């Protein structure tokens, strides 16, 4: 069962001259191959990734962790095999001045189940991104609401979980069937927070 979900954005850490002009969208097949190999290697162990957007200078992905780790112990290092595959097998080392550290994470945040489902649902089903990752996208689509709810069973919520839920409400307040409910919840949260300003 998935214990934690993370939303990650990667960009080249120390781009070489070639890295400064690279457009990740033309390297989509390399990226999707690295995802496939990563997921084949780690699926039965404890983690899985899905790429939901490839931009010109950044790669956006979800990471599902099945083993419990403290937030301070989880980082982009958990997907280093993905970067290592691109570096060594697909020759991405030419895009970086540092052959041992290809990417840096410019976003590494906790996500909740509904956010992950909304993200994968937004992937165009006719796109190569969807077709190449269909099985893994289905995995994220079918996540149960129990993800990240371990603390709720004890009647408590961690700071990280609270932050993830608030971020989700802010980002999706105008989307989905429950948009009015999200806006109402945000209004209540803001009333509470205003007391501390």
N, C-alpha and C positions, 0 to 999 in steps of 0.2 A: 504494500500500500504506500502511496506517495505521502511523504511527511512534509516536504516543503517545495514551494515553487518559486522560481526566480525569473525576473525579466531582465535581460542583459543586452546591452548595446556595446559592440566592439568596434574599435578603429585601430589602424596601424599605430604602434607606439612610437617608433622612430623610423619614419619612412625614408627610404633611399630616394634618389632622383627618380627611379622608375616607380617607386611607391607613391611619390607625390602626384603622379599623373594617372595612376591606375584607377579604373572605374570598376568597382566590385560587380556591377550588374553584368559586365561582359565575362566575368569569371564565375557565373552562377553554377555552371556544371562542376567546377572544382569544389565549390563550397558544398553543394548537395552531395557530392561523392564523399567528402570528409564527414558530413553529418551521417550518412548511411553507415560508413565504417565505424564511426564513434558509437552509434546506437547498436550496431551488431556486437561490438565489443563489450559495452557496458549494460545493455538492456537486461540481461539476466542477473546483473549484479546489483546496481543501485541507482543508476541515473540514465536519463534520456533527454535529448534535445530536439527541438523543432525550430527551424528558421521560419520566421513569419514575414520578414521583409529584408530585402537586400537593396541598399541605397548605394549611391555612387561612392561614398567614403565610409559607410558603416554597415554592419551586419547586426540584425536584431533577432534575438532568439529567446525561447523559453527553455528553462532547465528544470526538470523534475527530479527531486532527490528522494529516494526511498529509504535511505538511512538517516536517522536523526543526527544532525550536527548543530552545534551552536552557531548563531549568525556570524559571530566573530571568526569562526573556523571555516566558513563557506566563502569562497571567492572565485574569481575567474580561473584560478588554478584547477578547479574542478572540471574544467573543460580543456585543459592543456593538451590532451591527446588530439583534439580537433585541430588546434593550431599546429601541433607537431606534424600531423599528417599533411597539412597544407604546405608546411615548410619543407619537409623532406621528400614527400612523394610527388607533390604538385609543383615543387620548385618555387614556392612563394618567398624563399629566403632572399631572392633578388629584389623584393619590394621593401626590405627592411635593412637598416644599418646594424641591427642587433639580431643575430641569427638565433638566439636562444629565447627571445621574448618578442614574438611577432605582434601581438595585440595588447591593448590596454582596454579595460572596461570603463566606458564613460558613463554607464548606468549599470548598477547591479543592485536591484531592489527586490524585496519580497513581493510576491503576487498572490492573490487568492484564487480559488477555483473558478469563480465566475469570470474574473478577468482573463484567465487563461483560455476559458471556453470562448469568450467573446473575441479574443485575439485570433484564435485558430479559425473561428467561424468567418472572420473577415477576409481570409485568404481566398482569392479567386479560384474556384474549382476547376477552371479551364487552364490555369497557369502551370508551367513546368514545376514551380515551387510546390504546388499542391500535389500534382501527379507523382512527383518523386518521393514525397513524404506522406503519402496517403495513410499508411498504416500508423505512423507516429502521430499524425494529426487526429486520427480516430481515437488514439489512446488519450490525447489531451481532451478531446471532445467528450469523452465518457468518464472523465474524472468525477468522483463522487464528492459531495459537499463536505465530506469528512476531512478533506485535505485542509491542513492548517487549523483544524477545529479541535485539536487535542486539548488545548488549554481551556476551551469552552466547556468541555466535559466536566472540568473541575470548577466551572462557574467563573473562570478568570480568562483574561486575554493578555498576551504579551504586548509590550510597547511596539514591537515590530509588526505584529498582526494588526494592531489598531491603526498604525501608520499606513499599512497596505490597504486596509479597508477604506480609510478616509481618502487616500489617493485614488482608489478605484471609483468611489462616489463622485469625486471632483471630475475625473476624466470622462466618466460615462453618464453624467447627470442629465444630458439631453438625448441619451440613446436608450433604446429598448422599451419594452412594454412597461417597465417599472420606473420610468424616468420621473414621474410625479412623486413617487414614493422616495426616490433617491434625493430629489430636491428638498422634500419635506425633512428628510433625515439630516441633510446638510444644514438646513436652517436651524434645526434643534442643536446640532453640534456647535454651530457658530454662536448661538446664544450662550451656550455653556462656556465656550472659549473666551467670549467677550468679557466675561467676569474677571479674567486673568490678564487683561490688557492694561 
